[in-house]
Amino acid sequence: MESTYRRSGGGFYEGIYRLLMRRNSIYVTFIVAGAFFGERAVDYGVHKLWEYNNVGKRYEDISVLGTRQSEE
């Protein structure tokens, strides 16, 4: 009898599944947008981590580079 019981409201994940899987165009758009924004988030995080680990070692941090010394 448990197998014939069906919830009428469904769960949170079931609602998301129905929303995204109803049409192929919505599913593909979700995947492409998720990949784009996911890549941007990972790129931002890795860039900030790299800058944090290399403070004082970057070209911008060295004040004497790019300036000429006067010959007086």
All heavy atoms as a GROMACS GRO file, in nm:
protein
  594
    1MET      N    1   0.080  -0.119   0.000
    1MET     CA    2   0.000   0.000   0.000
    1MET      C    3   0.085   0.126   0.000
    1MET      O    4   0.040   0.229  -0.045
    1MET     CB    5  -0.091   0.001   0.121
    1MET     CG    6  -0.198  -0.099   0.118
    1MET     SD    7  -0.341  -0.026   0.187
    1MET     CE    8  -0.454  -0.154   0.155
    2GLU      N    9   0.207   0.116   0.049
    2GLU     CA   10   0.294   0.232   0.050
    2GLU      C   11   0.332   0.275  -0.090
    2GLU      O   12   0.353   0.391  -0.116
    2GLU     CB   13   0.421   0.202   0.131
    2GLU     CG   14   0.401   0.196   0.279
    2GLU     CD   15   0.371   0.334   0.337
    2GLU    OE1   16   0.427   0.433   0.288
    2GLU    OE2   17   0.289   0.341   0.429
    3SER      N   18   0.343   0.180  -0.182
    3SER     CA   19   0.384   0.216  -0.318
    3SER      C   20   0.276   0.292  -0.393
    3SER      O   21   0.305   0.366  -0.486
    3SER     CB   22   0.424   0.090  -0.396
    3SER     OG   23   0.313   0.005  -0.408
    4THR      N   24   0.150   0.274  -0.356
    4THR     CA   25   0.042   0.345  -0.424
    4THR      C   26   0.020   0.484  -0.365
    4THR      O   27  -0.048   0.566  -0.424
    4THR     CB   28  -0.090   0.266  -0.415
    4THR    OG1   29  -0.123   0.248  -0.278
    4THR    CG2   30  -0.076   0.132  -0.484
    5TYR      N   31   0.080   0.513  -0.249
    5TYR     CA   32   0.065   0.644  -0.186
    5TYR      C   33   0.147   0.745  -0.263
    5TYR      O   34   0.263   0.725  -0.294
    5TYR     CB   35   0.110   0.637  -0.041
    5TYR     CG   36   0.108   0.770   0.029
    5TYR    CD1   37  -0.012   0.828   0.069
    5TYR    CD2   38   0.225   0.839   0.055
    5TYR    CE1   39  -0.014   0.949   0.131
    5TYR    CE2   40   0.223   0.961   0.118
    5TYR     CZ   41   0.104   1.016   0.156
    5TYR     OH   42   0.102   1.138   0.218
    6ARG      N   43   0.087   0.857  -0.294
    6ARG     CA   44   0.158   0.960  -0.369
    6ARG      C   45   0.131   1.096  -0.304
    6ARG      O   46   0.016   1.129  -0.278
    6ARG     CB   47   0.111   0.961  -0.512
    6ARG     CG   48   0.194   1.047  -0.599
    6ARG     CD   49   0.159   1.025  -0.743
    6ARG     NE   50   0.273   1.072  -0.818
    6ARG     CZ   51   0.307   1.030  -0.934
    6ARG    NH1   52   0.237   0.938  -0.993
    6ARG    NH2   53   0.410   1.079  -0.996
    7ARG      N   54   0.235   1.172  -0.283
    7ARG     CA   55   0.218   1.305  -0.226
    7ARG      C   56   0.164   1.398  -0.333
    7ARG      O   57   0.210   1.397  -0.447
    7ARG     CB   58   0.351   1.359  -0.175
    7ARG     CG   59   0.401   1.283  -0.056
    7ARG     CD   60   0.522   1.349   0.000
    7ARG     NE   61   0.632   1.340  -0.097
    7ARG     CZ   62   0.751   1.393  -0.080
    7ARG    NH1   63   0.776   1.461   0.028
    7ARG    NH2   64   0.844   1.381  -0.170
    8SER      N   65   0.072   1.482  -0.298
    8SER     CA   66   0.015   1.573  -0.395
    8SER      C   67   0.101   1.697  -0.413
    8SER      O   68   0.109   1.753  -0.522
    8SER     CB   69  -0.127   1.613  -0.354
    8SER     OG   70  -0.123   1.678  -0.228
    9GLY      N   71   0.167   1.743  -0.306
    9GLY     CA   72   0.245   1.866  -0.313
    9GLY      C   73   0.384   1.845  -0.370
    9GLY      O   74   0.436   1.928  -0.442
   10GLY      N   75   0.444   1.734  -0.341
   10GLY     CA   76   0.580   1.710  -0.385
   10GLY      C   77   0.679   1.783  -0.297
   10GLY      O   78   0.643   1.868  -0.217
   11GLY      N   79   0.804   1.751  -0.313
   11GLY     CA   80   0.908   1.814  -0.234
   11GLY      C   81   0.972   1.931  -0.308
   11GLY      O   82   0.936   1.964  -0.422
   12PHE      N   83   1.067   1.992  -0.242
   12PHE     CA   84   1.138   2.106  -0.300
   12PHE      C   85   1.213   2.064  -0.426
   12PHE      O   86   1.204   2.129  -0.530
   12PHE     CB   87   1.234   2.165  -0.197
   12PHE     CG   88   1.320   2.274  -0.251
   12PHE    CD1   89   1.267   2.398  -0.277
   12PHE    CD2   90   1.455   2.252  -0.276
   12PHE    CE1   91   1.346   2.500  -0.327
   12PHE    CE2   92   1.535   2.352  -0.327
   12PHE     CZ   93   1.480   2.478  -0.351
   13TYR      N   94   1.286   1.955  -0.417
   13TYR     CA   95   1.365   1.910  -0.531
   13TYR      C   96   1.277   1.862  -0.646
   13TYR      O   97   1.312   1.879  -0.763
   13TYR     CB   98   1.462   1.799  -0.490
   13TYR     CG   99   1.568   1.850  -0.395
   13TYR    CD1  100   1.579   1.801  -0.267
   13TYR    CD2  101   1.658   1.948  -0.435
   13TYR    CE1  102   1.675   1.847  -0.180
   13TYR    CE2  103   1.755   1.996  -0.350
   13TYR     CZ  104   1.763   1.945  -0.222
   13TYR     OH  105   1.858   1.993  -0.137
   14GLU      N  106   1.164   1.806  -0.612
   14GLU     CA  107   1.072   1.763  -0.717
   14GLU      C  108   1.016   1.883  -0.792
   14GLU      O  109   1.000   1.880  -0.916
   14GLU     CB  110   0.959   1.681  -0.657
   14GLU     CG  111   0.868   1.619  -0.760
   14GLU     CD  112   0.765   1.528  -0.696
   14GLU    OE1  113   0.785   1.482  -0.583
   14GLU    OE2  114   0.662   1.506  -0.763
   15GLY      N  115   0.987   1.991  -0.721
   15GLY     CA  116   0.940   2.114  -0.785
   15GLY      C  117   1.045   2.175  -0.876
   15GLY      O  118   1.014   2.220  -0.987
   16ILE      N  119   1.170   2.177  -0.830
   16ILE     CA  120   1.280   2.228  -0.913
   16ILE      C  121   1.297   2.140  -1.036
   16ILE      O  122   1.317   2.189  -1.147
   16ILE     CB  123   1.411   2.235  -0.831
   16ILE    CG1  124   1.397   2.334  -0.718
   16ILE    CG2  125   1.530   2.268  -0.919
   16ILE    CD1  126   1.380   2.478  -0.761
   17TYR      N  127   1.288   2.009  -1.016
   17TYR     CA  128   1.302   1.916  -1.128
   17TYR      C  129   1.193   1.940  -1.232
   17TYR      O  130   1.219   1.945  -1.351
   17TYR     CB  131   1.295   1.772  -1.076
   17TYR     CG  132   1.304   1.667  -1.184
   17TYR    CD1  133   1.427   1.633  -1.237
   17TYR    CD2  134   1.191   1.604  -1.232
   17TYR    CE1  135   1.437   1.538  -1.336
   17TYR    CE2  136   1.199   1.508  -1.331
   17TYR     CZ  137   1.322   1.476  -1.383
   17TYR     OH  138   1.331   1.382  -1.482
   18ARG      N  139   1.070   1.956  -1.185
   18ARG     CA  140   0.959   1.981  -1.278
   18ARG      C  141   0.976   2.114  -1.349
   18ARG      O  142   0.942   2.128  -1.466
   18ARG     CB  143   0.827   1.979  -1.204
   18ARG     CG  144   0.782   1.841  -1.168
   18ARG     CD  145   0.648   1.845  -1.102
   18ARG     NE  146   0.608   1.711  -1.060
   18ARG     CZ  147   0.506   1.689  -0.982
   18ARG    NH1  148   0.433   1.789  -0.937
   18ARG    NH2  149   0.476   1.566  -0.948
   19LEU      N  150   1.026   2.215  -1.280
   19LEU     CA  151   1.045   2.347  -1.340
   19LEU      C  152   1.152   2.344  -1.449
   19LEU      O  153   1.133   2.401  -1.556
   19LEU     CB  154   1.084   2.448  -1.232
   19LEU     CG  155   1.115   2.590  -1.279
   19LEU    CD1  156   0.987   2.656  -1.328
   19LEU    CD2  157   1.177   2.670  -1.166
   20LEU      N  158   1.262   2.275  -1.423
   20LEU     CA  159   1.374   2.276  -1.517
   20LEU      C  160   1.363   2.171  -1.627
   20LEU      O  161   1.416   2.188  -1.735
   20LEU     CB  162   1.506   2.257  -1.443
   20LEU     CG  163   1.544   2.370  -1.349
   20LEU    CD1  164   1.671   2.335  -1.275
   20LEU    CD2  165   1.558   2.500  -1.424
   21MET      N  166   1.298   2.061  -1.599
   21MET     CA  167   1.293   1.951  -1.694
   21MET      C  168   1.167   1.949  -1.780
   21MET      O  169   1.149   1.860  -1.860
   21MET     CB  170   1.304   1.817  -1.621
   21MET     CG  171   1.429   1.801  -1.543
   21MET     SD  172   1.570   1.797  -1.653
   21MET     CE  173   1.699   1.774  -1.537
   22ARG      N  174   1.082   2.046  -1.764
   22ARG     CA  175   0.958   2.045  -1.840
   22ARG      C  176   0.984   2.059  -1.990
   22ARG      O  177   0.924   1.990  -2.070
   22ARG     CB  178   0.868   2.160  -1.793
   22ARG     CG  179   0.731   2.157  -1.855
   22ARG     CD  180   0.645   2.259  -1.790
   22ARG     NE  181   0.640   2.233  -1.648
   22ARG     CZ  182   0.530   2.221  -1.578
   22ARG    NH1  183   0.415   2.237  -1.637
   22ARG    NH2  184   0.534   2.196  -1.450
   23ARG      N  185   1.077   2.146  -2.025
   23ARG     CA  186   1.110   2.164  -2.167
   23ARG      C  187   1.261   2.160  -2.184
   23ARG      O  188   1.336   2.205  -2.098
   23ARG     CB  189   1.056   2.298  -2.216
   23ARG     CG  190   0.905   2.299  -2.220
   23ARG     CD  191   0.847   2.432  -2.257
   23ARG     NE  192   0.922   2.500  -2.360
   23ARG     CZ  193   0.902   2.628  -2.390
   23ARG    NH1  194   0.813   2.698  -2.325
   23ARG    NH2  195   0.973   2.684  -2.485
   24ASN      N  196   1.304   2.108  -2.296
   24ASN     CA  197   1.447   2.094  -2.322
   24ASN      C  198   1.515   2.230  -2.332
   24ASN      O  199   1.629   2.246  -2.288
   24ASN     CB  200   1.468   2.014  -2.451
   24ASN     CG  201   1.612   1.978  -2.470
   24ASN    OD1  202   1.681   1.946  -2.374
   24ASN    ND2  203   1.659   1.984  -2.594
   25SER      N  204   1.449   2.330  -2.389
   25SER     CA  205   1.510   2.461  -2.404
   25SER      C  206   1.539   2.526  -2.268
   25SER      O  207   1.641   2.592  -2.251
   25SER     CB  208   1.419   2.552  -2.487
   25SER     OG  209   1.294   2.568  -2.424
   26ILE      N  210   1.452   2.506  -2.172
   26ILE     CA  211   1.475   2.560  -2.038
   26ILE      C  212   1.591   2.488  -1.972
   26ILE      O  213   1.677   2.551  -1.909
   26ILE     CB  214   1.346   2.549  -1.954
   26ILE    CG1  215   1.238   2.638  -2.012
   26ILE    CG2  216   1.373   2.585  -1.809
   26ILE    CD1  217   1.103   2.621  -1.946
   27TYR      N  218   1.599   2.359  -1.989
   27TYR     CA  219   1.707   2.280  -1.930
   27TYR      C  220   1.843   2.321  -1.988
   27TYR      O  221   1.938   2.343  -1.914
   27TYR     CB  222   1.681   2.132  -1.953
   27TYR     CG  223   1.789   2.041  -1.900
   27TYR    CD1  224   1.811   2.029  -1.764
   27TYR    CD2  225   1.870   1.968  -1.987
   27TYR    CE1  226   1.909   1.946  -1.716
   27TYR    CE2  227   1.969   1.886  -1.938
   27TYR     CZ  228   1.989   1.876  -1.803
   27TYR     OH  229   2.087   1.794  -1.755
   28VAL      N  230   1.849   2.334  -2.119
   28VAL     CA  231   1.976   2.371  -2.184
   28VAL      C  232   2.016   2.513  -2.144
   28VAL      O  233   2.134   2.540  -2.118
   28VAL     CB  234   1.964   2.357  -2.338
   28VAL    CG1  235   2.083   2.417  -2.408
   28VAL    CG2  236   1.948   2.210  -2.375
   29THR      N  237   1.920   2.604  -2.137
   29THR     CA  238   1.950   2.741  -2.094
   29THR      C  239   2.003   2.743  -1.951
   29THR      O  240   2.099   2.815  -1.921
   29THR     CB  241   1.824   2.829  -2.105
   29THR    OG1  242   1.778   2.825  -2.239
   29THR    CG2  243   1.853   2.971  -2.064
   30PHE      N  244   1.944   2.663  -1.864
   30PHE     CA  245   1.990   2.654  -1.726
   30PHE      C  246   2.132   2.601  -1.719
   30PHE      O  247   2.216   2.653  -1.643
   30PHE     CB  248   1.895   2.565  -1.645
   30PHE     CG  249   1.941   2.541  -1.505
   30PHE    CD1  250   1.930   2.640  -1.409
   30PHE    CD2  251   1.995   2.419  -1.468
   30PHE    CE1  252   1.972   2.618  -1.279
   30PHE    CE2  253   2.037   2.396  -1.339
   30PHE     CZ  254   2.026   2.496  -1.244
   31ILE      N  255   2.163   2.500  -1.797
   31ILE     CA  256   2.298   2.441  -1.796
   31ILE      C  257   2.401   2.541  -1.848
   31ILE      O  258   2.508   2.559  -1.788
   31ILE     CB  259   2.301   2.311  -1.880
   31ILE    CG1  260   2.213   2.205  -1.815
   31ILE    CG2  261   2.443   2.261  -1.899
   31ILE    CD1  262   2.257   2.162  -1.677
   32VAL      N  263   2.370   2.609  -1.959
   32VAL     CA  264   2.465   2.705  -2.017
   32VAL      C  265   2.486   2.823  -1.924
   32VAL      O  266   2.600   2.866  -1.900
   32VAL     CB  267   2.416   2.751  -2.157
   32VAL    CG1  268   2.498   2.867  -2.208
   32VAL    CG2  269   2.421   2.635  -2.254
   33ALA      N  270   2.378   2.877  -1.868
   33ALA     CA  271   2.390   2.990  -1.774
   33ALA      C  272   2.465   2.947  -1.648
   33ALA      O  273   2.548   3.023  -1.596
   33ALA     CB  274   2.253   3.045  -1.740
   34GLY      N  275   2.437   2.829  -1.599
   34GLY     CA  276   2.507   2.780  -1.480
   34GLY      C  277   2.656   2.761  -1.505
   34GLY      O  278   2.738   2.793  -1.419
   35ALA      N  279   2.690   2.712  -1.622
   35ALA     CA  280   2.832   2.695  -1.656
   35ALA      C  281   2.902   2.831  -1.666
   35ALA      O  282   3.014   2.848  -1.618
   35ALA     CB  283   2.846   2.619  -1.786
   36PHE      N  284   2.834   2.927  -1.727
   36PHE     CA  285   2.894   3.061  -1.743
   36PHE      C  286   2.916   3.127  -1.607
   36PHE      O  287   3.027   3.173  -1.577
   36PHE     CB  288   2.803   3.148  -1.830
   36PHE     CG  289   2.854   3.288  -1.846
   36PHE    CD1  290   2.961   3.316  -1.930
   36PHE    CD2  291   2.796   3.392  -1.775
   36PHE    CE1  292   3.009   3.445  -1.943
   36PHE    CE2  293   2.843   3.522  -1.787
   36PHE     CZ  294   2.950   3.549  -1.872
   37PHE      N  295   2.811   3.133  -1.526
   37PHE     CA  296   2.824   3.199  -1.396
   37PHE      C  297   2.911   3.119  -1.300
   37PHE      O  298   2.982   3.178  -1.217
   37PHE     CB  299   2.686   3.226  -1.337
   37PHE     CG  300   2.613   3.334  -1.410
   37PHE    CD1  301   2.497   3.306  -1.479
   37PHE    CD2  302   2.661   3.464  -1.412
   37PHE    CE1  303   2.430   3.405  -1.548
   37PHE    CE2  304   2.594   3.564  -1.481
   37PHE     CZ  305   2.478   3.534  -1.548
   38GLY      N  306   2.911   2.988  -1.311
   38GLY     CA  307   3.000   2.907  -1.229
   38GLY      C  308   3.146   2.930  -1.263
   38GLY      O  309   3.232   2.939  -1.174
   39GLU      N  310   3.174   2.942  -1.391
   39GLU     CA  311   3.311   2.970  -1.435
   39GLU      C  312   3.356   3.106  -1.386
   39GLU      O  313   3.470   3.123  -1.343
   39GLU     CB  314   3.318   2.962  -1.587
   39GLU     CG  315   3.458   2.975  -1.644
   39GLU     CD  316   3.498   3.119  -1.672
   39GLU    OE1  317   3.409   3.202  -1.694
   39GLU    OE2  318   3.619   3.149  -1.669
   40ARG      N  319   3.268   3.205  -1.392
   40ARG     CA  320   3.302   3.340  -1.344
   40ARG      C  321   3.331   3.338  -1.194
   40ARG      O  322   3.425   3.404  -1.149
   40ARG     CB  323   3.189   3.437  -1.375
   40ARG     CG  324   3.158   3.456  -1.522
   40ARG     CD  325   3.263   3.532  -1.594
   40ARG     NE  326   3.265   3.667  -1.542
   40ARG     CZ  327   3.353   3.758  -1.578
   40ARG    NH1  328   3.444   3.730  -1.666
   40ARG    NH2  329   3.350   3.878  -1.526
   41ALA      N  330   3.252   3.266  -1.118
   41ALA     CA  331   3.271   3.260  -0.973
   41ALA      C  332   3.402   3.190  -0.938
   41ALA      O  333   3.477   3.237  -0.850
   41ALA     CB  334   3.154   3.188  -0.908
   42VAL      N  335   3.433   3.080  -1.004
   42VAL     CA  336   3.558   3.008  -0.978
   42VAL      C  337   3.677   3.094  -1.019
   42VAL      O  338   3.778   3.101  -0.947
   42VAL     CB  339   3.559   2.872  -1.050
   42VAL    CG1  340   3.696   2.809  -1.047
   42VAL    CG2  341   3.456   2.779  -0.987
   43ASP      N  342   3.670   3.162  -1.133
   43ASP     CA  343   3.778   3.248  -1.179
   43ASP      C  344   3.804   3.361  -1.080
   43ASP      O  345   3.919   3.390  -1.047
   43ASP     CB  346   3.745   3.304  -1.317
   43ASP     CG  347   3.857   3.388  -1.374
   43ASP    OD1  348   3.972   3.339  -1.376
   43ASP    OD2  349   3.831   3.503  -1.415
   44TYR      N  350   3.698   3.423  -1.031
   44TYR     CA  351   3.712   3.530  -0.933
   44TYR      C  352   3.776   3.478  -0.804
   44TYR      O  353   3.868   3.541  -0.750
   44TYR     CB  354   3.575   3.591  -0.904
   44TYR     CG  355   3.579   3.700  -0.800
   44TYR    CD1  356   3.622   3.828  -0.832
   44TYR    CD2  357   3.539   3.675  -0.669
   44TYR    CE1  358   3.625   3.928  -0.737
   44TYR    CE2  359   3.543   3.773  -0.573
   44TYR     CZ  360   3.585   3.901  -0.607
   44TYR     OH  361   3.589   3.998  -0.511
   45GLY      N  362   3.730   3.364  -0.757
   45GLY     CA  363   3.784   3.308  -0.633
   45GLY      C  364   3.931   3.270  -0.644
   45GLY      O  365   4.010   3.298  -0.555
   46VAL      N  366   3.968   3.207  -0.754
   46VAL     CA  367   4.107   3.166  -0.774
   46VAL      C  368   4.197   3.289  -0.789
   46VAL      O  369   4.308   3.293  -0.737
   46VAL     CB  370   4.120   3.073  -0.896
   46VAL    CG1  371   4.264   3.051  -0.935
   46VAL    CG2  372   4.052   2.940  -0.866
   47HIS      N  373   4.147   3.392  -0.859
   47HIS     CA  374   4.226   3.515  -0.876
   47HIS      C  375   4.251   3.582  -0.741
   47HIS      O  376   4.365   3.624  -0.713
   47HIS     CB  377   4.153   3.610  -0.970
   47HIS     CG  378   4.227   3.736  -0.997
   47HIS    ND1  379   4.340   3.740  -1.076
   47HIS    CD2  380   4.206   3.863  -0.956
   47HIS    CE1  381   4.384   3.865  -1.081
   47HIS    NE2  382   4.305   3.941  -1.010
   48LYS      N  383   4.149   3.592  -0.658
   48LYS     CA  384   4.166   3.653  -0.526
   48LYS      C  385   4.259   3.570  -0.438
   48LYS      O  386   4.342   3.625  -0.364
   48LYS     CB  387   4.031   3.671  -0.457
   48LYS     CG  388   3.947   3.779  -0.517
   48LYS     CD  389   4.015   3.913  -0.502
   48LYS     CE  390   3.934   4.022  -0.566
   48LYS     NZ  391   4.001   4.152  -0.560
   49LEU      N  392   4.250   3.439  -0.445
   49LEU     CA  393   4.338   3.352  -0.369
   49LEU      C  394   4.483   3.368  -0.415
   49LEU      O  395   4.574   3.377  -0.333
   49LEU     CB  396   4.294   3.207  -0.383
   49LEU     CG  397   4.374   3.103  -0.306
   49LEU    CD1  398   4.356   3.125  -0.157
   49LEU    CD2  399   4.330   2.964  -0.346
   50TRP      N  400   4.505   3.379  -0.546
   50TRP     CA  401   4.640   3.396  -0.599
   50TRP      C  402   4.697   3.530  -0.555
   50TRP      O  403   4.813   3.538  -0.516
   50TRP     CB  404   4.637   3.388  -0.752
   50TRP     CG  405   4.772   3.387  -0.813
   50TRP    CD1  406   4.852   3.279  -0.836
   50TRP    CD2  407   4.846   3.501  -0.859
   50TRP    NE1  408   4.971   3.320  -0.893
   50TRP    CE2  409   4.969   3.455  -0.908
   50TRP    CE3  410   4.820   3.637  -0.862
   50TRP    CZ2  411   5.065   3.541  -0.960
   50TRP    CZ3  412   4.915   3.722  -0.913
   50TRP    CH2  413   5.036   3.674  -0.962
   51GLU      N  414   4.616   3.636  -0.562
   51GLU     CA  415   4.664   3.767  -0.517
   51GLU      C  416   4.696   3.766  -0.367
   51GLU      O  417   4.795   3.826  -0.325
   51GLU     CB  418   4.560   3.875  -0.546
   51GLU     CG  419   4.555   3.918  -0.689
   51GLU     CD  420   4.459   4.032  -0.712
   51GLU    OE1  421   4.377   4.061  -0.621
   51GLU    OE2  422   4.465   4.092  -0.818
   52TYR      N  423   4.615   3.699  -0.287
   52TYR     CA  424   4.639   3.693  -0.143
   52TYR      C  425   4.769   3.619  -0.113
   52TYR      O  426   4.845   3.661  -0.024
   52TYR     CB  427   4.521   3.622  -0.075
   52TYR     CG  428   4.539   3.602   0.072
   52TYR    CD1  429   4.523   3.708   0.160
   52TYR    CD2  430   4.574   3.477   0.124
   52TYR    CE1  431   4.540   3.690   0.296
   52TYR    CE2  432   4.591   3.459   0.258
   52TYR     CZ  433   4.575   3.566   0.345
   52TYR     OH  434   4.592   3.547   0.479
   53ASN      N  435   4.798   3.514  -0.186
   53ASN     CA  436   4.920   3.436  -0.161
   53ASN      C  437   5.045   3.501  -0.216
   53ASN      O  438   5.155   3.463  -0.177
   53ASN     CB  439   4.905   3.296  -0.220
   53ASN     CG  440   4.814   3.208  -0.139
   53ASN    OD1  441   4.799   3.226  -0.020
   53ASN    ND2  442   4.750   3.114  -0.204
   54ASN      N  443   5.031   3.597  -0.306
   54ASN     CA  444   5.148   3.657  -0.369
   54ASN      C  445   5.163   3.806  -0.340
   54ASN      O  446   5.223   3.879  -0.419
   54ASN     CB  447   5.142   3.634  -0.521
   54ASN     CG  448   5.163   3.490  -0.556
   54ASN    OD1  449   5.266   3.432  -0.525
   54ASN    ND2  450   5.065   3.430  -0.618
   55VAL      N  451   5.112   3.852  -0.229
   55VAL     CA  452   5.127   3.992  -0.192
   55VAL      C  453   5.274   4.020  -0.169
   55VAL      O  454   5.343   3.947  -0.100
   55VAL     CB  455   5.044   4.024  -0.066
   55VAL    CG1  456   5.076   4.163  -0.015
   55VAL    CG2  457   4.897   4.010  -0.095
   56GLY      N  458   5.325   4.127  -0.230
   56GLY     CA  459   5.465   4.165  -0.216
   56GLY      C  460   5.556   4.101  -0.319
   56GLY      O  461   5.672   4.138  -0.330
   57LYS      N  462   5.506   4.008  -0.397
   57LYS     CA  463   5.587   3.940  -0.497
   57LYS      C  464   5.549   3.980  -0.638
   57LYS      O  465   5.615   3.940  -0.733
   57LYS     CB  466   5.569   3.788  -0.485
   57LYS     CG  467   5.604   3.733  -0.350
   57LYS     CD  468   5.569   3.587  -0.343
   57LYS     CE  469   5.581   3.535  -0.203
   57LYS     NZ  470   5.533   3.399  -0.190
   58ARG      N  471   5.443   4.057  -0.652
   58ARG     CA  472   5.395   4.094  -0.785
   58ARG      C  473   5.469   4.216  -0.838
   58ARG      O  474   5.528   4.292  -0.763
   58ARG     CB  475   5.244   4.123  -0.780
   58ARG     CG  476   5.165   4.003  -0.736
   58ARG     CD  477   5.020   4.037  -0.725
   58ARG     NE  478   5.004   4.145  -0.626
   58ARG     CZ  479   4.898   4.222  -0.617
   58ARG    NH1  480   4.799   4.206  -0.698
   58ARG    NH2  481   4.891   4.315  -0.525
   59TYR      N  482   5.463   4.237  -0.968
   59TYR     CA  483   5.529   4.350  -1.031
   59TYR      C  484   5.473   4.482  -0.977
   59TYR      O  485   5.547   4.577  -0.957
   59TYR     CB  486   5.506   4.342  -1.183
   59TYR     CG  487   5.573   4.452  -1.260
   59TYR    CD1  488   5.708   4.446  -1.290
   59TYR    CD2  489   5.500   4.562  -1.302
   59TYR    CE1  490   5.769   4.547  -1.360
   59TYR    CE2  491   5.560   4.663  -1.373
   59TYR     CZ  492   5.695   4.657  -1.403
   59TYR     OH  493   5.754   4.757  -1.472
   60GLU      N  494   5.344   4.488  -0.952
   60GLU     CA  495   5.282   4.611  -0.903
   60GLU      C  496   5.328   4.646  -0.762
   60GLU      O  497   5.320   4.762  -0.722
   60GLU     CB  498   5.129   4.598  -0.903
   60GLU     CG  499   5.068   4.581  -1.040
   60GLU     CD  500   5.061   4.436  -1.084
   60GLU    OE1  501   5.062   4.346  -0.999
   60GLU    OE2  502   5.058   4.414  -1.205
   61ASP      N  503   5.373   4.550  -0.687
   61ASP     CA  504   5.412   4.572  -0.548
   61ASP      C  505   5.555   4.625  -0.534
   61ASP      O  506   5.592   4.675  -0.428
   61ASP     CB  507   5.400   4.443  -0.467
   61ASP     CG  508   5.257   4.395  -0.459
   61ASP    OD1  509   5.166   4.478  -0.470
   61ASP    OD2  510   5.237   4.274  -0.442
   62ILE      N  511   5.636   4.616  -0.638
   62ILE     CA  512   5.775   4.659  -0.632
   62ILE      C  513   5.782   4.803  -0.683
   62ILE      O  514   5.758   4.829  -0.801
   62ILE     CB  515   5.866   4.566  -0.713
   62ILE    CG1  516   5.851   4.424  -0.661
   62ILE    CG2  517   6.010   4.613  -0.706
   62ILE    CD1  518   5.920   4.320  -0.745
   63SER      N  519   5.814   4.896  -0.596
   63SER     CA  520   5.805   5.038  -0.630
   63SER      C  521   5.918   5.085  -0.721
   63SER      O  522   5.902   5.182  -0.794
   63SER     CB  523   5.803   5.122  -0.504
   63SER     OG  524   5.923   5.102  -0.431
   64VAL      N  525   6.036   5.021  -0.721
   64VAL     CA  526   6.149   5.070  -0.799
   64VAL      C  527   6.143   5.026  -0.945
   64VAL      O  528   6.215   5.079  -1.027
   64VAL     CB  529   6.284   5.026  -0.738
   64VAL    CG1  530   6.303   5.088  -0.602
   64VAL    CG2  531   6.294   4.877  -0.732
   65LEU      N  532   6.059   4.932  -0.979
   65LEU     CA  533   6.049   4.888  -1.117
   65LEU      C  534   5.969   4.990  -1.198
   65LEU      O  535   5.869   5.044  -1.153
   65LEU     CB  536   5.980   4.752  -1.127
   65LEU     CG  537   6.060   4.635  -1.072
   65LEU    CD1  538   5.978   4.508  -1.081
   65LEU    CD2  539   6.190   4.618  -1.146
   66GLY      N  540   6.014   5.018  -1.316
   66GLY     CA  541   5.942   5.108  -1.404
   66GLY      C  542   5.977   5.254  -1.385
   66GLY      O  543   5.924   5.339  -1.454
   67THR      N  544   6.067   5.284  -1.293
   67THR     CA  545   6.109   5.424  -1.273
   67THR      C  546   6.257   5.435  -1.304
   67THR      O  547   6.336   5.346  -1.273
   67THR     CB  548   6.082   5.471  -1.130
   67THR    OG1  549   6.155   5.387  -1.040
   67THR    CG2  550   5.934   5.463  -1.097
   68ARG      N  551   6.296   5.545  -1.364
   68ARG     CA  552   6.437   5.568  -1.396
   68ARG      C  553   6.501   5.647  -1.282
   68ARG      O  554   6.443   5.739  -1.227
   68ARG     CB  555   6.452   5.647  -1.524
   68ARG     CG  556   6.416   5.569  -1.644
   68ARG     CD  557   6.445   5.648  -1.767
   68ARG     NE  558   6.419   5.566  -1.884
   68ARG     CZ  559   6.477   5.586  -1.997
   68ARG    NH1  560   6.560   5.685  -2.015
   68ARG    NH2  561   6.450   5.508  -2.098
   69GLN      N  562   6.622   5.609  -1.253
   69GLN     CA  563   6.696   5.682  -1.152
   69GLN      C  564   6.762   5.802  -1.218
   69GLN      O  565   6.812   5.794  -1.329
   69GLN     CB  566   6.800   5.594  -1.087
   69GLN     CG  567   6.741   5.477  -1.011
   69GLN     CD  568   6.848   5.390  -0.952
   69GLN    OE1  569   6.966   5.416  -0.965
   69GLN    NE2  570   6.806   5.283  -0.885
   70SER      N  571   6.763   5.913  -1.148
   70SER     CA  572   6.823   6.034  -1.206
   70SER      C  573   6.975   6.023  -1.200
   70SER      O  574   7.033   5.970  -1.107
   70SER     CB  575   6.777   6.158  -1.129
   70SER     OG  576   6.817   6.147  -0.994
   71GLU      N  577   7.041   6.074  -1.304
   71GLU     CA  578   7.187   6.067  -1.312
   71GLU      C  579   7.245   6.206  -1.287
   71GLU      O  580   7.293   6.272  -1.376
   71GLU     CB  581   7.230   6.017  -1.449
   71GLU     CG  582   7.185   5.876  -1.474
   71GLU     CD  583   7.230   5.829  -1.613
   71GLU    OE1  584   7.317   5.893  -1.672
   71GLU    OE2  585   7.174   5.730  -1.660
   72GLU      N  586   7.241   6.252  -1.167
   72GLU     CA  587   7.294   6.384  -1.135
   72GLU      C  588   7.426   6.377  -1.070
   72GLU      O  589   7.480   6.300  -1.012
   72GLU     CB  590   7.198   6.458  -1.046
   72GLU     CG  591   7.072   6.493  -1.119
   72GLU     CD  592   6.980   6.574  -1.030
   72GLU    OE1  593   7.012   6.598  -0.913
   72GLU    OE2  594   6.875   6.611  -1.077
   0.00000   0.00000   0.00000
